[in-house]
Amino acid sequence: MKNKSTWLWITVIVTTFAVLMVLPRFSVNIDQTLGSLPIKIDQEFGEYDINVNLFGLHFSRDLRFLPGLDLQGGTQVTLEADMSNVDSTLRNDALESVQSIISRRVNFLGVTEPNIYTSVSGDSYRIIVELPGISDEQSVIDTIGQTAQLDFREEFPVDEVNPDLPAEEQEWKKTELTGEYLDRALVVYDPNTGFPAVQLTFDSQGAELFEEVTRRSIDKSLAIFLDDRPVTIATVSQAISGGVATISRSGGYPIEEAKALVVQLNAGALPAPVSVISQNTVGPTLGQETVQKSVIAGLVGILLVAIFMIINYRLFGFLSVISLLIYGVITLAVYKYIPVTLTLSGLTGFVLSFGMAVDSNILIFERIREEQRIGRATKEAINVGFTRAWESIRDANTATLITVFILFNPFDWSFLVTSGTVRGFAVTLGIGVVLSLFTGVKVTKTLIYNFYPMVSGEKEKNKK
């Protein structure tokens, strides 16, 4: 009994938080008098965000639904790759590399389900980037439209000063070390001070070059340039071997500044410079009327499923519908928290996952009926039904998750689909299947164990 109550309270708490996360914005305006007591309420509710300060740690999350490009539009940027210094036999490979790096830049923007593709026409090599939900074109350009490669520069030797050049052009001297050799940059915390720092990791060839550069720059400054502008300048205290270096600052980097620096460093390793040739804000590719009809069709389908469950399984069906509503609220809350960009294909995955959640309940209820037919009491039939139906539920959902893995293609295998639309469908379906295992089995079981005896207990008593 204690375990049943515990799971009921867990369900109530989780559902309450989920409802607060998905609650749409609405206003309450009351200005009345109840007897001699004035009642005045003017408050907006819903669309809450997470903003927590605990023990000096701050965590925030903007809980908004992110419609995809087909539902709300976004930004489209066309980039031209300069292949003049790339061998003609390697240009297609270079373009693929540029596309991959641009995709990585987009990931640092926090955009989900972008559409990034290439276009080759004669000597023109272009990358088209479509970003749903972003209207600030300039912020996109600043991150993905860098026109120069990342490179490391050391202080210009005094004995090599050219009097014919301006002073600002003699301050730094390019080295052979460029972003091509940089594997990744990430935010770390200095083990000695605990302050944020930036860690650089080079490939094997880059590690050798970096050691040479730092060896000749001891007690001198070493700068990292992107788009011919210094991103950061550090003083080298010793030669650094092993291909891993940490950029730190007295007092530590502010965490947001460290993250911004990491974004710039990770975005700079382009094998061919790119330039922005056009950018514009695009409207939804689907008409508002089409979207509304699609949503209505989904709601009607879910309503028909609920009616079927109540008619066919009565009290069990009614409790499963409550479980289904809880599932829907929790799933939408997870979409907001991750966040998941909702496209029409993603909404299709969400609706389909409802069917998977109901399927679990049907397997359980049919198994309970079978146990009742062979003479088991209802309470015992419920226990046995949940236990024996689990294997079928597990196998069915495992098969679906395997399909989700193939559709999502997390390793970008070339022989599988890489479409953002298909991946969006896979994401929403995968989240739905995982959550349906919790709500379709555990929540339904909790509701039946706690509320079924209240309604049918007298009948069970008479049977005995």
C-alpha positions as CSV (number, residue, x, y, z in Angstrom):
1,M,0.0,0.0,0.0
2,K,2.9,2.3,0.8
3,N,4.5,1.7,-2.6
4,K,1.2,2.4,-4.3
5,S,0.8,5.7,-2.5
6,T,4.4,6.7,-3.2
7,W,4.0,6.2,-7.0
8,L,0.7,8.1,-6.9
9,W,2.4,11.1,-5.3
10,I,5.3,10.9,-7.8
11,T,2.8,10.9,-10.6
12,V,0.9,13.9,-9.2
13,I,4.1,15.9,-8.6
14,V,5.6,15.1,-12.1
15,T,2.3,15.9,-13.8
16,T,1.9,19.2,-11.8
17,F,5.3,20.4,-12.9
18,A,4.6,19.3,-16.5
19,V,1.3,21.2,-16.5
20,L,3.1,24.4,-15.3
21,M,5.6,24.0,-18.1
22,V,3.1,23.6,-20.9
23,L,0.4,25.9,-19.6
24,P,-0.4,28.6,-22.3
25,R,-0.4,32.2,-21.3
26,F,-3.7,33.6,-20.0
27,S,-4.9,36.5,-17.9
28,V,-7.2,36.6,-14.8
29,N,-8.9,40.0,-14.2
30,I,-11.3,40.2,-11.3
31,D,-12.4,43.4,-9.6
32,Q,-15.4,42.6,-7.5
33,T,-16.7,42.9,-3.9
34,L,-17.8,39.9,-2.0
35,G,-19.9,41.3,0.9
36,S,-17.6,43.8,2.5
37,L,-14.5,42.1,1.2
38,P,-13.0,43.6,-2.0
39,I,-11.5,41.0,-4.4
40,K,-9.0,42.3,-7.0
41,I,-6.9,40.1,-9.2
42,D,-5.0,41.2,-12.2
43,Q,-2.5,38.5,-13.0
44,E,-1.1,36.6,-16.0
45,F,-0.4,32.9,-15.7
46,G,1.3,30.3,-17.9
47,E,4.3,30.1,-20.2
48,Y,6.6,29.9,-17.1
49,D,10.4,29.7,-17.5
50,I,12.9,28.0,-15.3
51,N,15.1,30.4,-13.3
52,V,16.8,28.8,-10.3
53,N,19.6,30.3,-8.1
54,L,20.8,27.7,-5.6
55,F,24.1,27.7,-3.6
56,G,25.6,30.3,-6.0
57,L,24.7,28.2,-9.1
58,H,22.3,29.7,-11.6
59,F,20.2,27.7,-14.1
60,S,17.7,29.1,-16.5
61,R,15.6,27.7,-19.3
62,D,13.3,29.5,-21.7
63,L,10.3,27.2,-21.9
64,R,8.8,28.1,-25.3
65,F,7.7,25.8,-28.1
66,L,9.9,26.2,-31.1
67,P,8.0,25.8,-34.3
68,G,10.0,24.7,-37.3
69,L,10.6,26.5,-40.6
70,D,7.5,25.0,-42.1
71,L,5.3,26.2,-39.3
72,Q,6.8,29.6,-38.4
73,G,9.5,30.5,-40.9
74,G,13.0,31.6,-39.9
75,T,16.3,32.7,-41.5
76,Q,17.9,31.5,-44.7
77,V,21.5,32.3,-45.4
78,T,23.4,31.5,-48.7
79,L,27.2,31.2,-48.4
80,E,29.7,31.0,-51.2
81,A,32.9,28.9,-50.7
82,D,36.0,30.3,-52.2
83,M,37.7,27.4,-53.9
84,S,40.4,29.4,-55.7
85,N,43.2,28.0,-53.5
86,V,41.8,24.4,-53.5
87,D,42.8,21.8,-56.0
88,S,40.0,21.1,-58.4
89,T,40.0,17.4,-57.6
90,L,39.4,18.1,-53.9
91,R,36.8,20.8,-54.2
92,N,33.8,18.5,-53.6
93,D,35.4,17.1,-50.5
94,A,36.2,20.6,-49.3
95,L,32.6,21.6,-49.8
96,E,31.4,18.6,-47.8
97,S,33.9,19.6,-45.1
98,V,32.6,23.2,-45.1
99,Q,29.0,21.9,-44.9
100,S,30.0,19.7,-41.9
101,I,31.6,22.7,-40.1
102,I,28.7,25.0,-40.8
103,S,26.5,22.3,-39.3
104,R,28.6,22.4,-36.2
105,R,28.3,26.2,-36.1
106,V,24.6,25.9,-36.3
107,N,24.6,23.4,-33.4
108,F,26.4,26.0,-31.3
109,L,23.5,28.4,-32.1
110,G,21.2,26.0,-30.3
111,V,19.0,25.4,-33.4
112,T,17.4,22.0,-33.8
113,E,16.3,20.5,-37.0
114,P,18.1,22.9,-39.4
115,N,18.2,22.3,-43.1
116,I,21.7,22.6,-44.5
117,Y,22.5,21.6,-48.1
118,T,25.0,22.4,-50.8
119,S,24.6,23.6,-54.4
120,V,27.3,23.3,-57.1
121,S,26.9,25.0,-60.5
122,G,30.0,25.4,-62.6
123,D,32.7,27.1,-60.5
124,S,30.1,28.2,-57.9
125,Y,30.1,26.2,-54.6
126,R,27.4,27.3,-52.2
127,I,25.9,26.2,-48.9
128,I,22.3,27.1,-48.1
129,V,21.4,27.2,-44.4
130,E,17.8,27.4,-43.3
131,L,17.3,28.0,-39.5
132,P,13.8,27.7,-38.0
133,G,12.7,30.2,-35.4
134,I,15.6,32.7,-35.8
135,S,14.8,36.1,-37.1
136,D,18.0,37.9,-36.1
137,E,20.0,37.6,-39.3
138,Q,23.0,39.4,-38.0
139,S,23.6,37.0,-35.1
140,V,23.5,34.1,-37.6
141,I,26.0,35.8,-39.9
142,D,28.3,36.6,-37.0
143,T,28.5,32.9,-36.2
144,I,28.3,30.9,-39.4
145,G,29.4,33.5,-42.0
146,Q,33.0,34.0,-40.9
147,T,35.0,34.9,-44.0
148,A,38.5,34.0,-42.9
149,Q,40.2,31.0,-41.4
150,L,41.3,30.6,-37.9
151,D,45.0,31.1,-37.4
152,F,47.6,31.5,-34.6
153,R,49.9,34.5,-34.6
154,E,53.0,35.3,-32.6
155,E,54.6,38.6,-31.8
156,F,56.4,40.1,-34.7
157,P,60.3,39.8,-34.2
158,V,61.9,43.2,-33.7
159,D,64.7,42.4,-36.1
160,E,62.2,41.7,-38.9
161,V,60.3,45.0,-38.8
162,N,59.6,46.4,-42.2
163,P,59.6,50.2,-42.1
164,D,57.4,50.3,-45.2
165,L,54.5,48.7,-43.4
166,P,52.1,50.4,-40.9
167,A,52.8,49.6,-37.2
168,E,49.5,47.7,-36.7
169,E,50.4,45.3,-39.5
170,Q,53.7,44.4,-37.9
171,E,52.4,43.6,-34.4
172,W,51.6,39.9,-35.2
173,K,53.2,37.4,-37.5
174,K,51.2,34.5,-38.9
175,T,52.4,31.0,-38.0
176,E,51.9,27.7,-39.8
177,L,49.3,26.7,-37.2
178,T,45.7,27.2,-38.4
179,G,42.2,26.1,-37.4
180,E,42.7,23.1,-39.7
181,Y,44.7,21.4,-36.9
182,L,42.3,22.3,-34.1
183,D,40.1,19.3,-33.1
184,R,37.9,21.1,-30.6
185,A,37.6,23.8,-28.0
186,L,35.6,23.4,-24.8
187,V,34.9,25.2,-21.5
188,V,36.7,23.6,-18.5
189,Y,37.3,24.6,-14.9
190,D,40.9,25.3,-13.7
191,P,41.6,22.6,-11.1
192,N,43.8,25.0,-9.1
193,T,41.4,28.0,-9.0
194,G,38.1,26.5,-9.9
195,F,37.5,29.4,-12.5
196,P,36.3,28.8,-16.0
197,A,38.9,28.4,-18.7
198,V,39.1,27.3,-22.4
199,Q,40.8,24.1,-23.4
200,L,42.2,23.5,-26.9
201,T,42.8,20.1,-28.3
202,F,44.8,19.7,-31.5
203,D,45.3,16.7,-33.8
204,S,48.6,14.9,-34.0
205,Q,50.2,17.2,-36.6
206,G,48.7,20.3,-34.9
207,A,50.2,19.1,-31.5
208,E,53.7,19.2,-33.1
209,L,53.2,22.6,-34.7
210,F,51.7,24.0,-31.5
211,E,54.7,22.8,-29.5
212,E,57.1,24.5,-31.9
213,V,55.2,27.7,-31.8
214,T,55.0,27.8,-28.0
215,R,58.6,26.9,-27.6
216,R,59.7,30.0,-29.6
217,S,57.1,32.2,-27.9
218,I,58.0,31.6,-24.2
219,D,57.3,34.8,-22.2
220,K,55.8,36.3,-25.3
221,S,52.2,36.7,-26.5
222,L,50.4,34.3,-28.8
223,A,47.2,35.5,-30.4
224,I,44.3,33.6,-32.1
225,F,42.8,35.4,-35.0
226,L,39.4,34.8,-36.7
227,D,38.4,36.9,-39.7
228,D,41.7,38.8,-39.3
229,R,40.5,40.0,-35.8
230,P,42.1,38.8,-32.6
231,V,39.8,36.4,-30.7
232,T,42.0,36.0,-27.7
233,I,45.6,36.9,-26.7
234,A,47.6,34.8,-24.2
235,T,51.1,34.9,-22.7
236,V,53.0,31.6,-23.2
237,S,54.8,30.6,-20.0
238,Q,56.3,27.3,-21.3
239,A,56.5,25.0,-24.4
240,I,53.3,23.0,-24.5
241,S,53.4,19.4,-25.7
242,G,50.7,16.7,-26.0
243,G,48.3,18.7,-28.2
244,V,46.2,20.0,-25.2
245,A,46.4,23.6,-24.0
246,T,44.4,25.7,-21.6
247,I,43.7,29.4,-22.0
248,S,43.1,31.0,-18.6
249,R,42.8,34.5,-17.2
250,S,43.6,35.9,-13.8
251,G,40.3,35.8,-11.9
252,G,38.9,33.4,-14.5
253,Y,36.7,34.0,-17.6
254,P,33.1,34.9,-17.0
255,I,31.2,31.7,-18.0
256,E,29.3,33.4,-20.8
257,E,32.5,34.9,-22.3
258,A,34.2,31.5,-22.1
259,K,31.3,29.8,-24.0
260,A,31.3,32.6,-26.6
261,L,35.1,32.1,-27.1
262,V,34.6,28.3,-27.5
263,V,31.9,29.0,-30.2
264,Q,34.3,31.2,-32.1
265,L,37.1,28.7,-32.0
266,N,35.0,25.7,-33.0
267,A,33.5,27.7,-35.8
268,G,36.8,28.7,-37.4
269,A,38.4,25.6,-39.0
270,L,37.1,26.1,-42.5
271,P,39.1,24.4,-45.3
272,A,37.9,27.1,-47.7
273,P,36.9,30.7,-46.8
274,V,33.2,31.5,-47.1
275,S,31.3,34.7,-47.8
276,V,27.7,35.6,-47.4
277,I,26.0,36.4,-50.7
278,S,22.4,36.6,-49.5
279,Q,20.4,36.4,-46.3
280,N,16.7,36.8,-45.8
281,T,13.8,35.9,-43.5
282,V,11.5,33.3,-44.9
283,G,7.8,32.7,-44.2
284,P,6.2,29.4,-43.2
285,T,6.2,26.9,-46.1
286,L,2.9,25.5,-45.0
287,G,-0.3,27.7,-44.9
288,Q,-1.9,28.5,-41.6
289,E,-5.0,26.8,-42.7
290,T,-3.2,23.6,-43.5
291,V,-1.5,23.5,-40.1
292,Q,-4.8,24.1,-38.3
293,K,-6.4,21.2,-40.2
294,S,-3.5,18.9,-39.4
295,V,-3.8,19.8,-35.7
296,I,-7.5,19.2,-35.7
297,A,-7.1,15.9,-37.5
298,G,-4.6,14.8,-34.8
299,L,-6.9,15.9,-32.0
300,V,-9.9,14.1,-33.5
301,G,-7.8,10.9,-33.9
302,I,-6.8,11.1,-30.2
303,L,-10.4,11.7,-29.2
304,L,-11.6,8.7,-31.1
305,V,-9.0,6.5,-29.4
306,A,-10.1,7.8,-26.0
307,I,-13.8,7.0,-26.8
308,F,-12.8,3.5,-28.0
309,M,-10.9,2.8,-24.8
310,I,-13.8,3.9,-22.6
311,I,-16.4,2.0,-24.5
312,N,-14.4,-1.2,-24.8
313,Y,-12.7,-1.3,-21.4
314,R,-15.0,0.9,-19.3
315,L,-13.3,1.8,-16.0
316,F,-10.0,0.5,-17.1
317,G,-10.4,2.5,-20.3
318,F,-11.3,5.6,-18.4
319,L,-8.2,5.3,-16.2
320,S,-6.0,4.7,-19.3
321,V,-7.4,7.9,-20.9
322,I,-6.3,9.8,-17.7
323,S,-2.9,8.1,-18.1
324,L,-2.9,9.2,-21.8
325,L,-3.5,12.8,-20.9
326,I,-0.7,12.7,-18.3
327,Y,1.5,11.2,-21.0
328,G,0.6,14.0,-23.4
329,V,1.4,16.7,-20.9
330,I,4.7,15.2,-19.8
331,T,5.8,14.7,-23.5
332,L,5.0,18.3,-24.3
333,A,7.0,19.4,-21.2
334,V,10.0,17.4,-22.4
335,Y,9.7,19.0,-25.8
336,K,9.9,22.4,-24.2
337,Y,12.8,21.5,-21.9
338,I,15.1,20.0,-24.5
339,P,14.0,21.9,-26.6
340,V,12.5,20.2,-29.7
341,T,11.7,22.2,-32.8
342,L,8.2,21.2,-33.8
343,T,7.6,20.7,-37.5
344,L,4.6,19.0,-39.1
345,S,6.6,15.8,-39.3
346,G,7.5,16.1,-35.6
347,L,3.8,16.6,-34.7
348,T,3.1,13.4,-36.7
349,G,5.6,11.5,-34.5
350,F,3.9,12.9,-31.4
351,V,0.5,11.8,-32.6
352,L,1.8,8.3,-33.6
353,S,3.4,8.0,-30.1
354,F,0.0,8.3,-28.6
355,G,-1.0,5.2,-30.5
356,M,2.1,3.4,-29.0
357,A,1.0,4.5,-25.5
358,V,-2.5,3.2,-26.0
359,D,-1.1,0.0,-27.5
360,S,0.6,-0.8,-24.2
361,N,-2.7,-0.4,-22.3
362,I,-4.6,-2.6,-24.8
363,L,-2.1,-5.4,-24.3
364,I,-2.4,-5.2,-20.6
365,F,-6.2,-5.0,-20.5
366,E,-6.6,-7.9,-22.9
367,R,-4.2,-10.0,-20.8
368,I,-6.3,-9.1,-17.7
369,R,-9.4,-10.3,-19.5
370,E,-7.8,-13.6,-20.4
371,E,-6.8,-14.1,-16.8
372,Q,-10.4,-13.4,-15.7
373,R,-11.8,-15.9,-18.2
374,I,-9.8,-18.7,-16.7
375,G,-11.3,-17.9,-13.3
376,R,-8.8,-15.6,-11.6
377,A,-10.2,-12.9,-9.3
378,T,-10.0,-9.3,-10.6
379,K,-7.2,-8.2,-8.2
380,E,-5.1,-11.2,-9.1
381,A,-5.9,-10.9,-12.8
382,I,-4.6,-7.3,-12.7
383,N,-1.3,-8.3,-11.1
384,V,-0.8,-11.2,-13.5
385,G,-1.9,-9.1,-16.5
386,F,0.6,-6.4,-15.9
387,T,3.4,-8.8,-15.3
388,R,2.8,-11.0,-18.4
389,A,2.0,-8.2,-20.8
390,W,5.3,-6.5,-20.1
391,E,7.4,-8.8,-22.3
392,S,5.2,-8.0,-25.4
393,I,5.3,-4.3,-24.5
394,R,9.1,-4.3,-24.1
395,D,9.6,-6.1,-27.4
396,A,7.3,-3.9,-29.4
397,N,8.8,-0.7,-28.1
398,T,12.4,-2.0,-28.6
399,A,11.6,-2.7,-32.2
400,T,10.2,0.9,-32.6
401,L,13.3,2.4,-30.9
402,I,15.6,0.5,-33.3
403,T,13.6,2.1,-36.2
404,V,13.9,5.5,-34.5
405,F,17.7,5.0,-34.2
406,I,17.9,4.3,-37.9
407,L,15.8,7.2,-38.9
408,F,17.7,9.7,-36.7
409,N,21.0,8.4,-37.9
410,P,23.1,9.9,-35.1
411,F,26.4,9.0,-36.7
412,D,25.6,10.5,-40.1
413,W,26.1,7.3,-42.0
414,S,26.0,8.2,-45.7
415,F,23.9,5.1,-46.6
416,L,21.1,6.2,-44.3
417,V,18.8,9.2,-44.6
418,T,20.2,12.5,-43.2
419,S,17.1,14.7,-43.8
420,G,16.3,17.1,-40.9
421,T,12.6,16.5,-41.5
422,V,13.0,12.7,-41.0
423,R,15.2,13.3,-38.0
424,G,12.6,15.5,-36.4
425,F,10.0,12.8,-36.8
426,A,12.4,10.3,-35.2
427,V,13.1,12.6,-32.2
428,T,9.5,13.2,-31.3
429,L,8.6,9.5,-31.9
430,G,11.6,8.3,-29.8
431,I,10.8,10.6,-26.9
432,G,7.2,9.5,-27.1
433,V,8.0,5.8,-27.0
434,V,10.3,6.1,-24.0
435,L,7.8,8.2,-22.1
436,S,4.9,5.8,-23.0
437,L,6.8,3.0,-21.3
438,F,6.5,5.0,-18.1
439,T,2.9,6.3,-18.4
440,G,1.5,3.4,-20.3
441,V,2.7,0.9,-17.7
442,K,3.7,2.5,-14.5
443,V,1.2,5.4,-14.4
444,T,-1.7,3.2,-15.6
445,K,-0.8,0.6,-13.0
446,T,-0.7,3.2,-10.3
447,L,-4.1,4.6,-11.2
448,I,-5.7,1.2,-11.4
449,Y,-4.2,0.0,-8.1
450,N,-5.2,3.2,-6.2
451,F,-8.7,3.9,-7.8
452,Y,-10.1,0.7,-9.2
453,P,-10.8,-0.8,-5.7
454,M,-12.8,2.3,-4.8
455,V,-15.3,1.6,-7.6
456,S,-15.3,-2.2,-7.9
457,G,-14.3,-3.2,-4.4
458,E,-17.9,-4.0,-3.4
459,K,-18.4,-6.3,-6.4
460,E,-15.2,-8.1,-5.6
461,K,-16.3,-8.5,-2.1
462,N,-19.7,-10.0,-3.1
463,K,-17.9,-12.4,-5.5
464,K,-15.9,-13.8,-2.7
